[in-house]
Structures are given as structure tokens and as C-alpha cells.
Amino acid sequence: MKDWRYLLAEQRGTLLALGIFIVMFIIYTTNHPAGFTANVVQTAANKGVLLAFVAMAQTLVVITAGIDLSVGMILLLTNCLASWLVVGTPLETTLGVIAVLAAGLVCGAINGAIVIYGRLQPIVATIATGAVYYGIGLLLRPFPGGSVNEDLADALTGKLFDVIPTSLVALLVVVLVVWVPFSRSEFGRAAYAAGSSETAAYMSGVPIRRGKFIAYALAGVLASVGGLFLTFFTYTGEAAYASGNSYTLFSIAAVVLGGVSLFGGKGSAIGAIFGALAFRTIGDLLFVFDFDPLWQPLFQGVILLIAVSLGAFALFRVRNRLEWFL
């Protein structure tokens, strides 16, 4: 019985995010003019998956007690790069996808190296690198343009068996290939330990530097997957500064809604995914209920404030920092 209680307490944030998403999505579909149809689910999934990938990237950094303000710009950079490279024959397209993912890996590794070995604060380092990544994206696409392999784009943004959104299947594959192995590996545990107490982890011989570096590097890869899907959805590349900033801020909101502690050492990318889907549904609800678009940032800000406040209230009940991770 105690094991079940521990498991429920451990997954409380994820379950809460799942519950919020389910309730909001039910309200959305029941009030949508088309109702609960495969096309409505596909459209919602495609929009939510983009933020989910960026939220997963943010989660990897946040669990180390850091924050990555460059994930949105990595998304833009890889979107612009994909609009140049993910074209042509199947072989050329495959090489282009690999190149885009490698670019994301390099961006994440640069962030990790600056934070870990340069000993700069993550928020300062990633603001600087984000500006660099945006500048490179702007050089690649000073104006919106480019193209993408339409067969691949249609396959990954369509429906499987005319029912299941393929983007959700791709998201599940990324979770199984990236998040699950990382979270269960020695380096994943080191990343969590660094977020809980870096000094204690270091004294215990935990490889915190390698764990944090891999977390930052994988965050870059996940952001680049989001960049690829943005290209698949839009068929073009665009270095839109406002869009990059929005994805960065929304990823933080999704992480908080998903029960990931901004203090580090606690949370899951699964919770961040449900947080991203719930956060995206807020905008859909405003559309369904015909709210003025100018109200959307207000509602999103209120939701984020409530989520952060709930986390703060939970901290008030903690007598010492160790209890927060039990």
C-alpha cells in the first residue's frame, strides 16, 4: 500500500496535468462546431505536439535546477535549416533530417559547455546563445521561404488508419527513444541529483557534470525535433523572433503545469507533455468561445500564475529541502 502511495505522490504533478488536459479538451470538443472528430483531434494534436517537444527540452534542463531560454530559438534555427535541407530524394531528405538533429545537438552541447565548464548562470548563458541561434536562423531565412519533402511532411502530420494523429505517434516514439532511456540511466539520475543538491551529489561521487551536459545536449535535440515538425506543418522556414520567444515562455508554463519543479530535481517530461497539451487547449477554448484574441495572453498568464502559486504553496508545507524530493 505504501508503494502505491509513494507512486501516486511521485506522479502527482503528471496526473494533475493529465486531469487538467482531459477536462479542458472535453470542454473544447463538446463546444466545437464540428464536435469530437478525427480532424479536430488531428488539428489539436499537431499544435500541441510542437509545444510538447519544446517542453520536453525545457524539462531536461529544469530538472538540473537550470533553465533554458534558448529552446525557442533552437526551434527557429532548425526550422530555417530544415527548410533548406529536408528536401529532394529520400536519401537527401534523410541526410537533411540527420543534419537538422545534429545542429540541435550542437546547440544544446554549446549551452551545456558554457553553463558547466564556463560556470555561467543558465539564464544568462542561454539568453546569449539564444540570440546567436536566432541570428544564424535569420541569416538562413531573412524572409520566410523554402520547402520540405511533402511526402514526409504529410506522413508525419496526417492520421494513422484515418483515426490516430501521426504526430502523437511520433511524440510517443521520441519519449520512448529519448526520455525513458535518459531518465533511467546513470546520467539521468545524475541530472536529477544535481537538481536536488549539486553539492551533495558531487560529494557522493555522482557524475553531475556529464549528467548535466547530456541533459543540455538532449534538450537541443528535442528542440530540433520541434523545429522539424514546425517545418512539416508550415512547409516553410521563418525566423520569427516573437514566435521563438513565445515557445520559450510557453515551454516554461508547460513545465510548471506538468508538475516539474523549477527548483530542480523533481518532475517528468511526461507531465510536461500533458502540461503543453493543456496549455495549447487554452487558446483553442478561447477560439471556440469566440473570445477576443487580445484576451489570450491574459488567460495564459493567469493559468501560469495559478500553476506557479500551487507549487509555492506546496513548498510552504516542506520543513526542509530534503522532504521536497521524498
VOLUM-960804 format. One record per residue (C-alpha): z, y, x. Coordinates in nm, 2 decimals. Example, Ala and Ser with C-alpha at 12.3 -4.5 7.8 and 13.67 -1.06 7.14 Angstrom:
// residues 2
<atom><pz>0.78</pz><py>-0.45</py><px>1.23</px></atom>
<atom><pz>0.71</pz><py>-0.11</py><px>1.37</px></atom>
// end
This chain:
// residues 326
<atom><pz>0.00</pz><py>0.00</py><px>0.00</px></atom>
<atom><pz>0.08</pz><py>0.23</py><px>0.28</px></atom>
<atom><pz>-0.26</pz><py>0.17</py><px>0.43</px></atom>
<atom><pz>-0.42</pz><py>0.29</py><px>0.11</px></atom>
<atom><pz>-0.21</pz><py>0.60</py><px>0.10</px></atom>
<atom><pz>-0.29</pz><py>0.68</py><px>0.46</px></atom>
<atom><pz>-0.67</pz><py>0.62</py><px>0.39</px></atom>
<atom><pz>-0.66</pz><py>0.85</py><px>0.09</px></atom>
<atom><pz>-0.47</pz><py>1.12</py><px>0.28</px></atom>
<atom><pz>-0.72</pz><py>1.09</py><px>0.57</px></atom>
<atom><pz>-1.02</pz><py>1.12</py><px>0.34</px></atom>
<atom><pz>-0.86</pz><py>1.38</py><px>0.10</px></atom>
<atom><pz>-1.10</pz><py>1.66</py><px>0.21</px></atom>
<atom><pz>-1.41</pz><py>1.44</py><px>0.18</px></atom>
<atom><pz>-1.30</pz><py>1.31</py><px>-0.17</px></atom>
<atom><pz>-1.23</pz><py>1.67</py><px>-0.28</px></atom>
<atom><pz>-1.57</pz><py>1.79</py><px>-0.16</px></atom>
<atom><pz>-1.73</pz><py>1.49</py><px>-0.34</px></atom>
<atom><pz>-1.55</pz><py>1.57</py><px>-0.66</px></atom>
<atom><pz>-1.64</pz><py>1.94</py><px>-0.65</px></atom>
<atom><pz>-2.01</pz><py>1.85</py><px>-0.59</px></atom>
<atom><pz>-2.02</pz><py>1.59</py><px>-0.87</px></atom>
<atom><pz>-1.86</pz><py>1.83</py><px>-1.12</px></atom>
<atom><pz>-2.09</pz><py>2.12</py><px>-1.02</px></atom>
<atom><pz>-2.40</pz><py>1.91</py><px>-1.02</px></atom>
<atom><pz>-2.33</pz><py>1.77</py><px>-1.37</px></atom>
<atom><pz>-2.29</pz><py>2.12</py><px>-1.50</px></atom>
<atom><pz>-2.61</pz><py>2.22</py><px>-1.33</px></atom>
<atom><pz>-2.82</pz><py>1.93</py><px>-1.46</px></atom>
<atom><pz>-2.68</pz><py>1.95</py><px>-1.82</px></atom>
<atom><pz>-2.78</pz><py>2.32</py><px>-1.83</px></atom>
<atom><pz>-3.11</pz><py>2.29</py><px>-1.65</px></atom>
<atom><pz>-3.41</pz><py>2.33</py><px>-1.89</px></atom>
<atom><pz>-3.56</pz><py>2.00</py><px>-1.75</px></atom>
<atom><pz>-3.24</pz><py>1.81</py><px>-1.76</px></atom>
<atom><pz>-3.14</pz><py>1.53</py><px>-1.53</px></atom>
<atom><pz>-3.48</pz><py>1.42</py><px>-1.40</px></atom>
<atom><pz>-3.61</pz><py>1.28</py><px>-1.07</px></atom>
<atom><pz>-3.79</pz><py>1.61</py><px>-0.99</px></atom>
<atom><pz>-3.48</pz><py>1.81</py><px>-1.05</px></atom>
<atom><pz>-3.28</pz><py>1.58</py><px>-0.82</px></atom>
<atom><pz>-3.55</pz><py>1.59</py><px>-0.56</px></atom>
<atom><pz>-3.56</pz><py>1.97</py><px>-0.55</px></atom>
<atom><pz>-3.18</pz><py>2.00</py><px>-0.53</px></atom>
<atom><pz>-3.17</pz><py>1.73</py><px>-0.26</px></atom>
<atom><pz>-3.43</pz><py>1.89</py><px>-0.04</px></atom>
<atom><pz>-3.25</pz><py>2.22</py><px>-0.05</px></atom>
<atom><pz>-2.91</pz><py>2.06</py><px>0.01</px></atom>
<atom><pz>-3.02</pz><py>1.84</py><px>0.29</px></atom>
<atom><pz>-3.13</pz><py>2.14</py><px>0.51</px></atom>
<atom><pz>-2.78</pz><py>2.28</py><px>0.50</px></atom>
<atom><pz>-2.62</pz><py>1.93</py><px>0.53</px></atom>
<atom><pz>-2.79</pz><py>1.88</py><px>0.87</px></atom>
<atom><pz>-2.66</pz><py>2.22</py><px>1.00</px></atom>
<atom><pz>-2.32</pz><py>2.15</py><px>0.85</px></atom>
<atom><pz>-2.31</pz><py>1.82</py><px>1.04</px></atom>
<atom><pz>-2.39</pz><py>2.00</py><px>1.36</px></atom>
<atom><pz>-2.12</pz><py>2.25</py><px>1.29</px></atom>
<atom><pz>-1.87</pz><py>1.98</py><px>1.22</px></atom>
<atom><pz>-1.92</pz><py>1.82</py><px>1.57</px></atom>
<atom><pz>-1.82</pz><py>2.14</py><px>1.73</px></atom>
<atom><pz>-1.54</pz><py>2.23</py><px>1.49</px></atom>
<atom><pz>-1.35</pz><py>1.91</py><px>1.55</px></atom>
<atom><pz>-1.32</pz><py>2.01</py><px>1.91</px></atom>
<atom><pz>-1.15</pz><py>2.33</py><px>1.80</px></atom>
<atom><pz>-1.46</pz><py>2.53</py><px>1.87</px></atom>
<atom><pz>-1.72</pz><py>2.70</py><px>1.65</px></atom>
<atom><pz>-2.10</pz><py>2.72</py><px>1.70</px></atom>
<atom><pz>-2.26</pz><py>3.04</py><px>1.58</px></atom>
<atom><pz>-2.60</pz><py>2.94</py><px>1.72</px></atom>
<atom><pz>-2.68</pz><py>2.64</py><px>1.49</px></atom>
<atom><pz>-2.88</pz><py>2.86</py><px>1.26</px></atom>
<atom><pz>-3.08</pz><py>3.00</py><px>1.55</px></atom>
<atom><pz>-3.14</pz><py>2.65</py><px>1.69</px></atom>
<atom><pz>-3.27</pz><py>2.56</py><px>1.34</px></atom>
<atom><pz>-3.51</pz><py>2.86</py><px>1.35</px></atom>
<atom><pz>-3.62</pz><py>2.79</py><px>1.71</px></atom>
<atom><pz>-3.70</pz><py>2.42</py><px>1.63</px></atom>
<atom><pz>-3.87</pz><py>2.52</py><px>1.31</px></atom>
<atom><pz>-4.10</pz><py>2.75</py><px>1.50</px></atom>
<atom><pz>-4.16</pz><py>2.49</py><px>1.77</px></atom>
<atom><pz>-4.23</pz><py>2.22</py><px>1.52</px></atom>
<atom><pz>-4.50</pz><py>2.44</py><px>1.36</px></atom>
<atom><pz>-4.68</pz><py>2.42</py><px>1.69</px></atom>
<atom><pz>-4.62</pz><py>2.06</py><px>1.80</px></atom>
<atom><pz>-4.58</pz><py>1.84</py><px>1.49</px></atom>
<atom><pz>-4.95</pz><py>1.83</py><px>1.41</px></atom>
<atom><pz>-5.25</pz><py>1.61</py><px>1.48</px></atom>
<atom><pz>-5.28</pz><py>1.24</py><px>1.52</px></atom>
<atom><pz>-4.99</pz><py>1.00</py><px>1.45</px></atom>
<atom><pz>-4.93</pz><py>0.98</py><px>1.83</px></atom>
<atom><pz>-4.94</pz><py>1.36</py><px>1.88</px></atom>
<atom><pz>-4.71</pz><py>1.40</py><px>1.58</px></atom>
<atom><pz>-4.46</pz><py>1.15</py><px>1.72</px></atom>
<atom><pz>-4.46</pz><py>1.32</py><px>2.06</px></atom>
<atom><pz>-4.41</pz><py>1.66</py><px>1.88</px></atom>
<atom><pz>-4.11</pz><py>1.53</py><px>1.69</px></atom>
<atom><pz>-3.96</pz><py>1.40</py><px>2.01</px></atom>
<atom><pz>-4.02</pz><py>1.73</py><px>2.18</px></atom>
<atom><pz>-3.85</pz><py>1.92</py><px>1.90</px></atom>
<atom><pz>-3.55</pz><py>1.69</py><px>1.91</px></atom>
<atom><pz>-3.53</pz><py>1.73</py><px>2.29</px></atom>
<atom><pz>-3.54</pz><py>2.10</py><px>2.25</px></atom>
<atom><pz>-3.24</pz><py>2.09</py><px>2.02</px></atom>
<atom><pz>-3.06</pz><py>1.86</py><px>2.26</px></atom>
<atom><pz>-3.12</pz><py>2.11</py><px>2.55</px></atom>
<atom><pz>-2.99</pz><py>2.40</py><px>2.34</px></atom>
<atom><pz>-2.68</pz><py>2.21</py><px>2.25</px></atom>
<atom><pz>-2.62</pz><py>2.10</py><px>2.60</px></atom>
<atom><pz>-2.66</pz><py>2.46</py><px>2.72</px></atom>
<atom><pz>-2.39</pz><py>2.56</py><px>2.47</px></atom>
<atom><pz>-2.16</pz><py>2.28</py><px>2.59</px></atom>
<atom><pz>-2.21</pz><py>2.35</py><px>2.95</px></atom>
<atom><pz>-2.13</pz><py>2.72</py><px>2.91</px></atom>
<atom><pz>-1.82</pz><py>2.66</py><px>2.70</px></atom>
<atom><pz>-1.68</pz><py>2.37</py><px>2.91</px></atom>
<atom><pz>-1.78</pz><py>2.45</py><px>3.26</px></atom>
<atom><pz>-1.83</pz><py>2.82</py><px>3.22</px></atom>
<atom><pz>-1.49</pz><py>2.84</py><px>3.04</px></atom>
<atom><pz>-1.61</pz><py>3.09</py><px>2.79</px></atom>
<atom><pz>-1.48</pz><py>3.11</py><px>2.43</px></atom>
<atom><pz>-1.72</pz><py>2.91</py><px>2.20</px></atom>
<atom><pz>-1.76</pz><py>3.20</py><px>1.96</px></atom>
<atom><pz>-1.87</pz><py>3.43</py><px>2.24</px></atom>
<atom><pz>-2.09</pz><py>3.18</py><px>2.42</px></atom>
<atom><pz>-2.27</pz><py>3.07</py><px>2.11</px></atom>
<atom><pz>-2.33</pz><py>3.43</py><px>1.99</px></atom>
<atom><pz>-2.51</pz><py>3.49</py><px>2.32</px></atom>
<atom><pz>-2.71</pz><py>3.17</py><px>2.33</px></atom>
<atom><pz>-2.80</pz><py>3.21</py><px>1.96</px></atom>
<atom><pz>-2.96</pz><py>3.55</py><px>2.04</px></atom>
<atom><pz>-3.15</pz><py>3.38</py><px>2.32</px></atom>
<atom><pz>-3.27</pz><py>3.10</py><px>2.10</px></atom>
<atom><pz>-3.38</pz><py>3.35</py><px>1.83</px></atom>
<atom><pz>-3.57</pz><py>3.55</py><px>2.09</px></atom>
<atom><pz>-3.76</pz><py>3.23</py><px>2.20</px></atom>
<atom><pz>-3.84</pz><py>3.15</py><px>1.84</px></atom>
<atom><pz>-3.97</pz><py>3.50</py><px>1.78</px></atom>
<atom><pz>-4.19</pz><py>3.47</py><px>2.09</px></atom>
<atom><pz>-4.33</pz><py>3.14</py><px>1.95</px></atom>
<atom><pz>-4.38</pz><py>3.28</py><px>1.60</px></atom>
<atom><pz>-4.38</pz><py>3.67</py><px>1.59</px></atom>
<atom><pz>-4.54</pz><py>3.62</py><px>1.25</px></atom>
<atom><pz>-4.50</pz><py>3.33</py><px>1.00</px></atom>
<atom><pz>-4.76</pz><py>3.07</py><px>1.06</px></atom>
<atom><pz>-4.85</pz><py>2.73</py><px>1.20</px></atom>
<atom><pz>-4.88</pz><py>2.40</py><px>1.02</px></atom>
<atom><pz>-4.73</pz><py>2.05</py><px>1.02</px></atom>
<atom><pz>-4.85</pz><py>1.69</py><px>0.97</px></atom>
<atom><pz>-4.88</pz><py>1.69</py><px>0.59</px></atom>
<atom><pz>-4.87</pz><py>1.32</py><px>0.55</px></atom>
<atom><pz>-4.53</pz><py>1.30</py><px>0.74</px></atom>
<atom><pz>-4.40</pz><py>1.61</py><px>0.56</px></atom>
<atom><pz>-4.49</pz><py>1.47</py><px>0.21</px></atom>
<atom><pz>-4.34</pz><py>1.13</py><px>0.30</px></atom>
<atom><pz>-4.01</pz><py>1.28</py><px>0.41</px></atom>
<atom><pz>-3.98</pz><py>1.53</py><px>0.12</px></atom>
<atom><pz>-4.11</pz><py>1.32</py><px>-0.16</px></atom>
<atom><pz>-3.95</pz><py>1.04</py><px>-0.37</px></atom>
<atom><pz>-3.90</pz><py>0.68</py><px>-0.27</px></atom>
<atom><pz>-4.01</pz><py>0.45</py><px>-0.55</px></atom>
<atom><pz>-4.07</pz><py>0.77</py><px>-0.75</px></atom>
<atom><pz>-3.69</pz><py>0.80</py><px>-0.80</px></atom>
<atom><pz>-3.48</pz><py>0.84</py><px>-0.48</px></atom>
<atom><pz>-3.54</pz><py>1.16</py><px>-0.28</px></atom>
<atom><pz>-3.66</pz><py>1.06</py><px>0.06</px></atom>
<atom><pz>-3.47</pz><py>1.34</py><px>0.22</px></atom>
<atom><pz>-3.14</pz><py>1.18</py><px>0.11</px></atom>
<atom><pz>-3.25</pz><py>0.86</py><px>0.27</px></atom>
<atom><pz>-3.33</pz><py>1.04</py><px>0.59</px></atom>
<atom><pz>-2.99</pz><py>1.21</py><px>0.58</px></atom>
<atom><pz>-2.82</pz><py>0.87</py><px>0.54</px></atom>
<atom><pz>-3.02</pz><py>0.73</py><px>0.84</px></atom>
<atom><pz>-2.91</pz><py>1.03</py><px>1.05</px></atom>
<atom><pz>-2.55</pz><py>0.97</py><px>0.95</px></atom>
<atom><pz>-2.57</pz><py>0.60</py><px>1.05</px></atom>
<atom><pz>-2.75</pz><py>0.67</py><px>1.37</px></atom>
<atom><pz>-2.57</pz><py>0.98</py><px>1.50</px></atom>
<atom><pz>-2.23</pz><py>1.04</py><px>1.32</px></atom>
<atom><pz>-2.10</pz><py>0.68</py><px>1.28</px></atom>
<atom><pz>-2.15</pz><py>0.57</py><px>1.64</px></atom>
<atom><pz>-2.02</pz><py>0.90</py><px>1.78</px></atom>
<atom><pz>-1.71</pz><py>0.91</py><px>1.56</px></atom>
<atom><pz>-1.62</pz><py>0.55</py><px>1.66</px></atom>
<atom><pz>-1.70</pz><py>0.59</py><px>2.03</px></atom>
<atom><pz>-1.47</pz><py>0.68</py><px>2.31</px></atom>
<atom><pz>-1.63</pz><py>1.02</py><px>2.33</px></atom>
<atom><pz>-1.59</pz><py>1.08</py><px>1.96</px></atom>
<atom><pz>-1.22</pz><py>1.01</py><px>1.99</px></atom>
<atom><pz>-1.20</pz><py>1.24</py><px>2.29</px></atom>
<atom><pz>-1.36</pz><py>1.52</py><px>2.08</px></atom>
<atom><pz>-1.10</pz><py>1.47</py><px>1.81</px></atom>
<atom><pz>-0.82</pz><py>1.46</py><px>2.07</px></atom>
<atom><pz>-0.94</pz><py>1.78</py><px>2.23</px></atom>
<atom><pz>-0.93</pz><py>1.95</py><px>1.89</px></atom>
<atom><pz>-0.58</pz><py>1.81</py><px>1.82</px></atom>
<atom><pz>-0.43</pz><py>1.91</py><px>2.16</px></atom>
<atom><pz>-0.65</pz><py>1.95</py><px>2.46</px></atom>
<atom><pz>-0.36</pz><py>1.97</py><px>2.70</px></atom>
<atom><pz>-0.20</pz><py>1.65</py><px>2.57</px></atom>
<atom><pz>-0.54</pz><py>1.48</py><px>2.57</px></atom>
<atom><pz>-0.60</pz><py>1.58</py><px>2.93</px></atom>
<atom><pz>-0.26</pz><py>1.46</py><px>3.04</px></atom>
<atom><pz>-0.33</pz><py>1.13</py><px>2.87</px></atom>
<atom><pz>-0.65</pz><py>1.07</py><px>3.07</px></atom>
<atom><pz>-0.89</pz><py>1.12</py><px>2.78</px></atom>
<atom><pz>-1.24</pz><py>1.23</py><px>2.89</px></atom>
<atom><pz>-1.23</pz><py>1.55</py><px>2.69</px></atom>
<atom><pz>-1.50</pz><py>1.73</py><px>2.89</px></atom>
<atom><pz>-1.75</pz><py>1.46</py><px>2.83</px></atom>
<atom><pz>-1.64</pz><py>1.42</py><px>2.47</px></atom>
<atom><pz>-1.69</pz><py>1.79</py><px>2.40</px></atom>
<atom><pz>-2.02</pz><py>1.81</py><px>2.59</px></atom>
<atom><pz>-2.16</pz><py>1.52</py><px>2.39</px></atom>
<atom><pz>-2.04</pz><py>1.69</py><px>2.07</px></atom>
<atom><pz>-2.22</pz><py>2.01</py><px>2.15</px></atom>
<atom><pz>-2.53</pz><py>1.83</py><px>2.26</px></atom>
<atom><pz>-2.55</pz><py>1.62</py><px>1.94</px></atom>
<atom><pz>-2.49</pz><py>1.93</py><px>1.74</px></atom>
<atom><pz>-2.81</pz><py>2.07</py><px>1.89</px></atom>
<atom><pz>-2.99</pz><py>1.76</py><px>1.80</px></atom>
<atom><pz>-2.87</pz><py>1.77</py><px>1.44</px></atom>
<atom><pz>-2.97</pz><py>2.14</py><px>1.41</px></atom>
<atom><pz>-3.31</pz><py>2.05</py><px>1.53</px></atom>
<atom><pz>-3.34</pz><py>1.78</py><px>1.27</px></atom>
<atom><pz>-3.27</pz><py>2.05</py><px>1.02</px></atom>
<atom><pz>-3.54</pz><py>2.26</py><px>1.18</px></atom>
<atom><pz>-3.79</pz><py>1.97</py><px>1.15</px></atom>
<atom><pz>-3.71</pz><py>1.94</py><px>0.78</px></atom>
<atom><pz>-3.74</pz><py>2.31</py><px>0.72</px></atom>
<atom><pz>-4.10</pz><py>2.28</py><px>0.87</px></atom>
<atom><pz>-4.17</pz><py>1.98</py><px>0.64</px></atom>
<atom><pz>-4.05</pz><py>2.18</py><px>0.33</px></atom>
<atom><pz>-4.24</pz><py>2.50</py><px>0.41</px></atom>
<atom><pz>-4.54</pz><py>2.37</py><px>0.61</px></atom>
<atom><pz>-4.49</pz><py>2.67</py><px>0.84</px></atom>
<atom><pz>-4.27</pz><py>2.83</py><px>1.11</px></atom>
<atom><pz>-4.09</pz><py>3.16</py><px>1.08</px></atom>
<atom><pz>-3.83</pz><py>3.33</py><px>1.30</px></atom>
<atom><pz>-3.64</pz><py>3.49</py><px>1.01</px></atom>
<atom><pz>-3.32</pz><py>3.64</py><px>1.16</px></atom>
<atom><pz>-3.15</pz><py>3.67</py><px>0.82</px></atom>
<atom><pz>-3.22</pz><py>3.31</py><px>0.74</px></atom>
<atom><pz>-3.07</pz><py>3.19</py><px>1.07</px></atom>
<atom><pz>-2.75</pz><py>3.39</py><px>1.01</px></atom>
<atom><pz>-2.73</pz><py>3.26</py><px>0.66</px></atom>
<atom><pz>-2.75</pz><py>2.90</py><px>0.77</px></atom>
<atom><pz>-2.48</pz><py>2.96</py><px>1.03</px></atom>
<atom><pz>-2.24</pz><py>3.11</py><px>0.79</px></atom>
<atom><pz>-2.32</pz><py>2.86</py><px>0.52</px></atom>
<atom><pz>-2.26</pz><py>2.58</py><px>0.76</px></atom>
<atom><pz>-1.91</pz><py>2.71</py><px>0.82</px></atom>
<atom><pz>-1.85</pz><py>2.73</py><px>0.45</px></atom>
<atom><pz>-1.97</pz><py>2.38</py><px>0.40</px></atom>
<atom><pz>-1.74</pz><py>2.25</py><px>0.68</px></atom>
<atom><pz>-1.44</pz><py>2.42</py><px>0.52</px></atom>
<atom><pz>-1.53</pz><py>2.29</py><px>0.17</px></atom>
<atom><pz>-1.57</pz><py>1.94</py><px>0.32</px></atom>
<atom><pz>-1.21</pz><py>1.94</py><px>0.44</px></atom>
<atom><pz>-1.28</pz><py>1.98</py><px>0.81</px></atom>
<atom><pz>-1.00</pz><py>2.18</py><px>0.98</px></atom>
<atom><pz>-1.11</pz><py>2.49</py><px>1.16</px></atom>
<atom><pz>-0.82</pz><py>2.43</py><px>1.39</px></atom>
<atom><pz>-1.00</pz><py>2.12</py><px>1.51</px></atom>
<atom><pz>-0.91</pz><py>1.75</py><px>1.54</px></atom>
<atom><pz>-0.94</pz><py>1.67</py><px>1.17</px></atom>
<atom><pz>-1.23</pz><py>1.61</py><px>0.93</px></atom>
<atom><pz>-1.55</pz><py>1.42</py><px>0.89</px></atom>
<atom><pz>-1.92</pz><py>1.50</py><px>0.88</px></atom>
<atom><pz>-1.94</pz><py>1.31</py><px>0.55</px></atom>
<atom><pz>-1.71</pz><py>1.57</py><px>0.40</px></atom>
<atom><pz>-1.92</pz><py>1.85</py><px>0.55</px></atom>
<atom><pz>-2.23</pz><py>1.70</py><px>0.39</px></atom>
<atom><pz>-2.07</pz><py>1.70</py><px>0.04</px></atom>
<atom><pz>-1.95</pz><py>2.05</py><px>0.11</px></atom>
<atom><pz>-2.30</pz><py>2.15</py><px>0.19</px></atom>
<atom><pz>-2.44</pz><py>1.99</py><px>-0.13</px></atom>
<atom><pz>-2.16</pz><py>2.16</py><px>-0.33</px></atom>
<atom><pz>-2.23</pz><py>2.50</py><px>-0.17</px></atom>
<atom><pz>-2.60</pz><py>2.47</py><px>-0.24</px></atom>
<atom><pz>-2.53</pz><py>2.39</py><px>-0.60</px></atom>
<atom><pz>-2.35</pz><py>2.72</py><px>-0.64</px></atom>
<atom><pz>-2.68</pz><py>2.90</py><px>-0.60</px></atom>
<atom><pz>-2.85</pz><py>2.66</py><px>-0.84</px></atom>
<atom><pz>-2.58</pz><py>2.72</py><px>-1.10</px></atom>
<atom><pz>-2.64</pz><py>3.10</py><px>-1.08</px></atom>
<atom><pz>-3.01</pz><py>3.04</py><px>-1.13</px></atom>
<atom><pz>-2.95</pz><py>2.81</py><px>-1.43</px></atom>
<atom><pz>-2.71</pz><py>3.06</py><px>-1.60</px></atom>
<atom><pz>-2.95</pz><py>3.35</py><px>-1.52</px></atom>
<atom><pz>-2.71</pz><py>3.55</py><px>-1.31</px></atom>
<atom><pz>-2.84</pz><py>3.85</py><px>-1.12</px></atom>
<atom><pz>-2.93</pz><py>3.73</py><px>-0.76</px></atom>
<atom><pz>-2.71</pz><py>4.01</py><px>-0.62</px></atom>
<atom><pz>-2.41</pz><py>3.82</py><px>-0.75</px></atom>
<atom><pz>-2.48</pz><py>3.51</py><px>-0.55</px></atom>
<atom><pz>-2.32</pz><py>3.63</py><px>-0.22</px></atom>
<atom><pz>-2.01</pz><py>3.74</py><px>-0.42</px></atom>
<atom><pz>-1.96</pz><py>3.40</py><px>-0.57</px></atom>
<atom><pz>-2.03</pz><py>3.22</py><px>-0.25</px></atom>
<atom><pz>-1.78</pz><py>3.44</py><px>-0.07</px></atom>
<atom><pz>-1.52</pz><py>3.37</py><px>-0.34</px></atom>
<atom><pz>-1.57</pz><py>2.99</py><px>-0.31</px></atom>
<atom><pz>-1.54</pz><py>3.01</py><px>0.07</px></atom>
<atom><pz>-1.22</pz><py>3.23</py><px>0.04</px></atom>
<atom><pz>-1.06</pz><py>2.98</py><px>-0.20</px></atom>
<atom><pz>-1.15</pz><py>2.69</py><px>0.03</px></atom>
<atom><pz>-1.00</pz><py>2.86</py><px>0.34</px></atom>
<atom><pz>-0.69</pz><py>2.96</py><px>0.14</px></atom>
<atom><pz>-0.64</pz><py>2.60</py><px>0.03</px></atom>
<atom><pz>-0.65</pz><py>2.49</py><px>0.39</px></atom>
<atom><pz>-0.40</pz><py>2.77</py><px>0.48</px></atom>
<atom><pz>-0.16</pz><py>2.66</py><px>0.20</px></atom>
<atom><pz>-0.17</pz><py>2.30</py><px>0.34</px></atom>
<atom><pz>-0.07</pz><py>2.44</py><px>0.68</px></atom>
<atom><pz>0.24</pz><py>2.61</py><px>0.53</px></atom>
<atom><pz>0.38</pz><py>2.27</py><px>0.44</px></atom>
<atom><pz>0.35</pz><py>2.14</py><px>0.80</px></atom>
<atom><pz>0.67</pz><py>2.16</py><px>1.00</px></atom>
<atom><pz>0.50</pz><py>2.11</py><px>1.34</px></atom>
<atom><pz>0.14</pz><py>2.08</py><px>1.46</px></atom>
<atom><pz>0.16</pz><py>1.70</py><px>1.51</px></atom>
<atom><pz>0.21</pz><py>1.64</py><px>1.14</px></atom>
<atom><pz>-0.12</pz><py>1.81</py><px>1.06</px></atom>
<atom><pz>-0.31</pz><py>1.52</py><px>1.21</px></atom>
<atom><pz>-0.09</pz><py>1.24</py><px>1.06</px></atom>
// end
